[in-house]
């Protein structure tokens, strides 16, 4: 189950002293990257899939220095 895998990952991160801010930033970056890839770089499709506004996605991409695939 995904919750079991997530629980194990969280436990490992806590044991290694990973800070919450670092964990959430890395998760967000990887999640957005994966969704962008599955949407062939379409910001509109990716934003819809993520459940966020397209402008929010663009802002988060800039924060994480992510580029749109062309």
C-alpha positions in Angstrom: 0.0 0.0 0.0 1.1 3.5 -0.7 0.5 4.6 2.9 2.9 1.9 4.2 5.5 3.0 1.7 5.0 6.6 2.7 5.2 5.8 6.4 8.5 4.0 5.9 9.9 6.9 3.9 8.8 9.4 6.5 10.3 7.3 9.3 13.6 7.1 7.4 13.7 10.8 6.7 13.0 11.6 10.4 15.7 9.2 11.5 18.2 10.9 9.1 17.3 14.4 10.4 15.7 15.7 7.3 14.0 19.0 8.0 10.3 19.4 7.2 10.9 22.3 4.9 13.5 20.4 2.9 11.2 17.3 2.7 8.1 19.3 1.5 10.2 21.3 -1.0 11.7 18.1 -2.5 8.4 16.3 -2.6 6.6 19.3 -4.3 9.4 19.6 -6.9 9.4 15.9 -7.8 5.6 15.7 -7.9 5.3 18.7 -10.2 8.1 17.4 -12.4 6.4 14.0 -12.7 3.0 15.6 -13.6 4.5 17.9 -16.1 6.2 15.0 -17.8 2.9 13.0 -17.9 1.2 16.1 -19.4 3.9 16.6 -22.1 4.8 19.9 -20.6 1.3 21.4 -20.9 0.9 23.9 -18.0 -2.8 23.9 -18.3 -3.1 20.1 -18.2 -0.6 19.8 -15.4 -2.3 22.5 -13.3 -5.6 20.7 -13.8 -4.1 17.4 -12.8 -2.5 19.0 -9.7 -5.7 20.8 -8.8 -4.0 24.2 -8.7 -4.3 27.4 -10.8 -2.0 27.7 -13.8 -0.4 30.8 -12.3 0.3 29.0 -9.1 2.0 26.2 -11.1 4.1 28.8 -13.0 5.1 30.4 -9.7 6.1 27.0 -8.2 8.0 26.1 -11.3 10.0 29.3 -10.9 10.6 28.7 -7.2 12.0 25.2 -8.0 13.8 26.4 -11.1 11.8 23.9 -13.3 11.6 24.3 -17.0 8.7 23.4 -19.2 9.4 20.6 -21.7 9.1 21.7 -25.3 
